[in-house]
Amino acid sequence: MKAARSDLFAYLDQLGIKTTTVDHPPVFTVEESEALIDRLPGGHTKNLFLKDAKGRLFLLVAEARADVPMKKLHKMIGCARLSFGKPDLLEEKLGISPGSVTAFAAMNDTNGDVVVYIDQTLLAHDVINCHPLENSATTAIARDDLIAFLEATGHPPTPIDLTAIPTTD
């Protein structure tokens, strides 16, 4: 059974991690969340669930306004060509639906099938805002606590500098 929002908060409490959460209407895209970005301090995320041509799975946690050069990202992380993971695979591996992709979903990947990358631009923020396994709320967590959470779930994040990936050929 996949974790729900209440399970996430219980796990964060167990780890001694403090967060604050704001409920809001569901948002499915960065564009829809613009008002939240302006209202809630800290870094905001754009999360991509990706699958390479060899079947390996990745979760890219980027700064909300980051340009993600999909056609070149695979070279940066050393994998085969990337595409977006299908909704049924997202549900199976991370226990969430499209529009709710979040770093917190790593807790549902108990087999360690998904490799997590975090944008260095996002890591420049002291506070990072993520969906708490559903897109109708935003949870603020200290950057170092988010990293500790990911490590506790068996998903030590790899920093990636998306600005170092050329956007042109």
N, C-alpha and C positions, 0 to 999 in steps of 0.2 A: 504494500500500500504506500502510495506517495504522500509525502508530507504536505500538510495544509499550513496556512498562515499561522495558526495557533501553535502548531508543532515547531515552526521556525522560531517563533518568539520564545518558546520553552527551551529550545536548543541554545539560542543566544543567551538566555538567562543562565543556563547550565554552564556555559563558557565564561560567564561573568561579563558579557558584552552588553553595554547599554546602547539603546537606539531610541529614536523618536519616530513616530509614524503619523502621517497625515492622510486621512481618507479623502477621496475625490471621485468624480465620475470616471469610469474606465477610459483609459487612453491606449491607443494601439500603435501610435507612431510618435516619433520625436516631434513632428509638426503639431500633433494634437497636444503635446505636453509643454509647448512653449510658455504658456501662462504659468505653469508650475515651475519651470526653470527660472523664470524671472522672480517668482515669489519665494522659493525655497533656496536658502544659501547652500553653497557647496557644489561639487561636481555632479553632473547628471549623466546617466548612462544610455548608450545605444548598445543593445546586446544582439549578437548574431550567432545563431546555432548553425554550424557549418559541418559539411561532410566532404572529405576529399575523394578522389577517384578510386582510392584503394579501400574506402570504407571507414577510415579513421574519422573520429568526431572531435569537434572543437567548439568551445564557447569563447567568443571574442567579446570582451567587455570594454567598450570604447567610450570616450567622451561623447556626449550626445551630438555635438556638432562636428565631430571628426569626419574627415573624408576617408572612407575605407576603399582603397583601390583593389577591388575584388580580383581583378585579372592578374595582379602581381603579388597579392598577399601570400599565396602558396610558396613563392620563392623565399620570402622573408621567414616563414616558419618551417621551411624545409619539408614540404609535403607535396602530394600530387595536386592537380587542379581542384579548386574548391567550388562547391555549390551550396545553396541553402539546404539544410536538413528538412525533410518532409515533416508535416505536422504529426503524423502517427509515430515517427521516430523520435521527435521532440517529446511527445507524451510518454513514450516507452522509456526513454533514457533519462529525461529530466523532470518528468511528471508534471509538465505545464503545457499550456496551450499557446499558440501563436498570439503575440501581443502581450504576453506575460513573461517573456524570456528575461532572466535575471541571474546575476551571479549567485544569488541565494539558492537557485535550483540545483547547484552542485551537491547539496545535501541529499538529493534524490538519486544521484548516480552512485549507488553503493558498490557497483562493480568497478568503478574507476575507468569507465569507457571514454569519458570526455576529458580532453585536455583544455585547461583554462589559460587564456592569454588576457592580459590587462594592458590597455593603452597607457603609455607613460604620461601623456598629457592629463589623463584622468587621475593618475597617481600624484600629480602635483597638488591636488586638492586635499585639505585636511579632513574634509567630510565628503562622503560619497552617498548619493541618493539612488536607491534601487527599489524596484517593486518587491513587495514581500510575498512572492509566489502568486500574486494576482495583480492585475493592472488597475485596480480601483483604489490603490493606496501607494504611497511613497514612503520608504523608510530611510532615514538618515543614519549613517553609521560612520564612525571614524575610519579613515583609510587603513590604519594599522590593524584595527579590529576586523575589517573586512578581509584583510590578508590572513589574519589569525583564524577567522571563520573558515576560509577556503582551505587552509592547511589542516584544520581539524577535520574537515570532510574528506581529506585525502587528495585534495586538488590544489597543491601549491601553485599559485599563479606565476606564469612567466611574463615579465614585462616585455612589451613590444612598442617600438617607436614608429607609429604609423606615419609620422611626418618624414621618416627616412625612406619610405617607399616612393619611388618616383611615380607621379600620376600620369606621366606621358611616356611614350615608347622611346 
